[in-house]
Amino acid sequence: MDLVLLIILLVLLTGTIPRWNDSRNWGYGPSGLLTVILVAVLVLIFPGHIPRRF
């Protein structure tokens, strides 16, 4: 499960890099959305709603 989440995170991070011509005009939208998702996951992990297996 942790490996799947790590792979998804890496794919999302790769998608937010404005390297390709079609994504140069997106601005901060994708990286802001990724930040919101990461904060939501961290908020769920710390109280124990999502179990940590590290």
JOJO-V229696 format. One record per residue. PHI is phi in whole degrees, 0 to 359 (none if undefined). Layout:
# JOJO-V229696
[[PHI] [PHI]]
This chain:
# JOJO-V229696
[[none] [295] [294] [296] [296] [294] [295] [298] [298] [294] [295] [295] [295] [294] [288] [273] [284] [281] [268] [270] [300] [287] [256] [291] [269] [285] [74] [268] [304] [297] [288] [293] [295] [297] [296] [297] [296] [296] [295] [297] [294] [296] [296] [281] [286] [297] [284] [102] [290] [249] [292] [266] [232] [258]]
